[in-house]
């Protein structure tokens, strides 16, 4: 079954509107509602970079990256702590929490987005991946899920 979600070509976002949209999107169920919220405002040639995952180029790879991420952390919550806007660049600082076994993993993230012509053309995520790595390593039962999240082509969401 093809899980690729259709992008709505006509949806545009401004740098000023993006932090609110970002917070709203992270409050949605993952992955499908989350992806349906964000994919329409991501440029077809966008590049997304984040620690521990390969760079994603284009909508299909970006969708795949997030699906993999949600395999590892299906209950991830993100709380926006602050943001800054400079022209077409938006920085969003967030606190993240997810459950891994019976342990809650917490980490902070700062995302830098470039928005041009109403679309996100670039995202670079900055975070310390050590808390996540230590939580995964301390729980061998999570290793298969972590490997699937890192390597699978079509992640299993079950």
Secondary structure, DSSP 4 states (H G I P E B T S, - for coil): ---PPPP-TT----HHHHHHHHHHHHTS-TTHHHHHHHGGGEEEEEEEE-TTS--EEHHHHHHHHHHHHHHH-TT-EEEEEEEEEETTEEEEEEEEEEEETTEEEEEEEEEEEEEETTEEEEEEEEE-THHHHHHHHT-GGGHHHHHHHHH-SS----
